[in-house]
Amino acid sequence: MRIALGIEYDGTDFSGWQRLKDEASVQGALEQALSKVADHPVEVSCAGRTDAGVHGRCQVVHFDTEARRDMRGWVLGGCSNLPPSVAVLWAQPVPDSFHARYAARSRRYRYHILNRPVRAALDARYVTWERLPLDAARMHAAAQALLGEHDFSAFRALSCQAAHPRRSVLAVGVRRDDGQLFVDIEANAFLHHMVRNIVGSLLLIGRGEQPVEWMAELLAGRDRQVAGPTAPASGLTFVGPRYEVHWGLPAEVCLAGAGQ
């Protein structure tokens, strides 16, 4: 049978999602834990791979197994065999036609910026610190140029292995909550480092070093060397994918009823 899981993780101490031979990965830790529960080797497929240091709020994976366990057993058994920085949130049987990556209709990321004169202590693993004042309204206005389908070469890492640079941004916004800024972006898919490169450019606009119109100019220019630097991984969280309602997955990853 095929089972889907929701996974939460702190990516700080991992070399990314993808399984690696000699380095700690979220996928490797999860597969090891599930293999113990299933009593046979388990391989998982995910909705979207994350880089080293990037966190996951509700990553979705699927795997196939002949082991007979109730869904609570997969959740509790998985959690008991995982490191403290990874947890299984829920488990649910799905049809064999479901694929965590290919069935996803969109993916959502949130970038968290601590904007105050003093660096973070309690939240240091989950934010990026910016001591200079940021204008969230300018950043939000600039980000609207990203909406729609575009060639995102200006925000694509050199190491990106995607077949093409065109992506469709469905929603993007920047908001302030006291000393914190949140950049939320949803797209059908993302290029390698795309969100972090976008945020790096938005930070220059927020500090007043570049005009609001610069974001549209970068997009049209398609030149990664002209755009802003790659923002640190610590502030980035993969909020999760969205799926069509008919798969019957929890509301947090469903097209209907799921919020940021």
C-alpha positions in Angstrom: 0.0 0.0 0.0 1.0 3.6 -0.5 1.2 6.0 2.5 1.6 9.8 2.6 3.1 11.5 5.6 3.4 15.1 6.7 6.9 15.9 8.1 8.1 18.8 10.2 11.8 19.5 10.6 14.5 21.9 11.7 17.0 21.9 8.9 19.8 23.6 10.8 21.9 20.5 11.4 21.2 18.7 8.1 23.0 19.0 4.8 19.6 19.3 3.2 16.6 17.1 2.4 18.2 14.7 -0.1 19.8 11.5 1.1 23.7 11.7 1.2 26.2 9.0 1.7 28.4 10.7 4.3 26.3 13.6 5.6 23.2 13.9 7.7 20.0 14.5 5.7 16.3 14.7 6.5 15.5 12.0 4.0 18.1 9.7 5.3 16.9 10.1 8.9 13.3 9.6 7.9 14.0 6.5 5.8 16.0 5.0 8.6 13.2 5.6 11.1 10.4 4.2 8.8 12.5 1.2 7.9 12.6 0.3 11.6 8.8 0.6 11.8 8.1 -1.3 8.6 10.8 -3.9 9.4 12.0 -3.6 5.8 13.9 -0.9 3.8 11.8 2.1 3.0 12.4 4.8 0.4 10.4 8.1 0.3 9.6 10.6 -2.4 9.0 14.2 -1.3 7.0 17.2 -2.6 10.1 19.4 -2.8 13.7 19.1 -1.7 15.1 21.7 0.6 18.7 22.9 0.9 21.1 22.7 3.9 19.8 24.7 6.8 16.3 25.2 5.4 13.3 24.1 7.5 10.1 22.3 6.8 6.7 23.1 8.3 4.8 20.4 6.5 6.8 18.5 3.9 4.8 15.8 2.3 6.3 12.4 1.3 4.9 9.1 0.2 6.3 5.5 0.4 5.2 2.0 -0.5 5.0 -0.8 2.0 3.6 -4.3 2.6 3.8 -3.8 6.4 0.5 -3.7 8.2 0.5 -0.9 10.7 -2.3 1.5 11.6 -1.7 5.2 10.8 -1.1 6.1 14.4 1.7 3.5 14.4 3.5 5.1 11.5 3.3 8.5 13.3 4.4 7.4 16.8 6.8 4.8 15.5 8.4 7.3 13.1 8.7 10.0 15.8 10.2 7.6 18.3 13.0 6.6 15.9 13.7 10.1 14.5 16.1 12.8 16.0 14.4 15.5 18.0 14.6 17.9 15.0 12.3 15.8 12.8 8.7 14.7 13.5 6.0 12.9 11.6 2.8 15.1 11.8 0.3 12.7 10.2 0.0 9.5 8.1 -2.7 8.6 5.6 -3.2 5.9 3.0 -3.4 7.2 -0.5 -4.0 5.6 -3.9 -1.1 4.1 -5.8 -1.5 6.9 -8.4 -0.6 9.6 -5.8 2.9 11.0 -6.0 4.1 13.6 -3.4 6.0 15.5 -6.1 4.0 15.1 -9.3 0.6 15.5 -7.7 1.5 18.8 -6.0 -0.2 21.8 -7.7 1.9 24.4 -5.9 4.5 24.9 -3.2 4.8 27.6 -0.5 7.7 29.1 1.2 8.1 31.7 4.0 11.2 33.8 4.7 11.5 35.2 8.2 13.5 38.3 8.9 14.3 39.7 12.3 14.6 43.5 11.8 16.0 45.1 14.9 19.4 46.5 16.0 20.2 43.5 18.2 20.8 39.9 16.8 18.5 37.0 17.7 19.2 34.6 20.6 16.1 32.5 21.1 15.1 32.4 17.4 18.6 32.5 15.8 18.1 29.1 14.0 14.9 30.2 12.3 15.4 33.8 11.2 17.8 36.0 9.3 18.9 39.1 11.2 18.9 42.5 9.5 19.9 45.4 11.7 19.2 48.2 9.2 15.5 49.4 9.0 13.5 47.7 6.2 10.6 49.2 4.4 8.1 46.3 4.1 5.7 48.3 1.9 8.5 49.0 -0.6 9.4 45.3 -0.6 5.8 44.2 -1.0 5.3 46.6 -3.9 8.5 45.4 -5.6 7.6 41.7 -5.2 4.3 42.1 -7.1 6.4 42.2 -10.3 7.1 38.5 -9.8 3.4 37.4 -10.1 2.6 35.3 -13.1 4.7 33.1 -15.4 8.2 34.4 -16.1 11.8 33.4 -16.8 13.4 33.5 -13.4 17.0 33.2 -14.6 17.9 36.3 -12.5 17.1 34.3 -9.3 18.4 30.9 -10.4 21.5 29.4 -8.8 24.3 28.3 -11.1 24.0 24.8 -9.8 20.3 24.6 -10.7 19.5 21.4 -12.6 16.0 22.3 -13.7 15.2 21.8 -17.4 14.1 25.4 -17.9 13.9 28.6 -15.8 10.2 29.4 -16.3 8.0 29.3 -13.2 4.6 30.6 -12.3 4.3 32.6 -9.1 0.7 32.4 -7.8 1.0 34.7 -4.7 3.7 36.8 -3.1 3.6 39.2 -0.2 5.8 41.0 2.4 4.4 42.0 5.7 5.7 43.4 9.0 4.8 42.3 12.5 6.6 44.7 14.9 10.3 43.8 14.5 9.7 40.9 12.2 9.1 40.7 8.4 7.6 37.8 6.6 8.1 37.1 2.9 5.5 34.6 1.6 5.6 33.1 -1.9 3.7 30.4 -3.6 4.5 29.0 -7.0 3.9 26.0 -9.1 7.5 25.1 -8.6 10.8 26.7 -7.6 14.3 26.9 -9.0 17.4 26.2 -6.9 17.9 29.1 -4.4 15.0 31.0 -6.1 13.4 32.2 -2.9 16.6 33.1 -1.2 17.8 35.0 -4.2 14.6 36.9 -4.5 14.8 37.8 -0.8 18.4 38.9 -1.2 17.2 41.4 -3.8 14.2 42.5 -1.8 16.5 43.3 1.1 18.3 45.9 -1.0 15.0 47.5 -1.9 13.9 47.4 1.7 17.0 49.2 2.8 16.5 51.9 0.1 19.6 50.9 -1.8 17.6 50.0 -4.9 14.3 51.4 -6.3 11.0 49.5 -6.2 11.2 49.1 -10.0 14.5 47.2 -9.7 12.8 43.9 -9.2 11.0 44.1 -12.5 14.2 45.1 -14.2 16.0 42.1 -12.7 13.3 39.8 -13.9 13.4 41.2 -17.4 17.2 41.2 -17.5 17.6 37.5 -16.6 21.1 38.0 -15.3 21.9 36.4 -11.9 25.1 38.4 -11.5 23.1 41.7 -11.4 20.6 40.6 -8.8 21.1 40.7 -5.0 23.0 38.1 -2.9 21.6 34.8 -1.8 19.9 35.3 1.6 20.9 32.9 4.4 19.2 29.6 4.7 18.2 30.0 8.3 15.3 32.3 7.6 13.7 30.0 5.0 10.9 27.5 5.8 9.2 25.2 3.3 5.6 25.8 4.4 4.4 22.9 2.3 2.8 21.8 -1.0 -0.9 22.0 -2.0 -2.9 19.2 -3.5 -6.3 18.8 -5.1 -9.1 18.0 -2.7 -9.8 14.6 -4.2 -6.7 13.1 -2.6 -8.3 13.7 0.8 -5.2 15.0 2.5 -5.3 17.3 5.6 -6.5 20.9 5.0 -3.0 22.4 5.6 -1.9 20.8 2.3 -5.1 21.0 0.4 -6.1 23.6 -2.3 -9.4 24.2 -0.5 -9.2 25.5 3.0 -5.4 25.7 3.4 -4.0 29.0 4.6 -0.5 30.4 5.1 
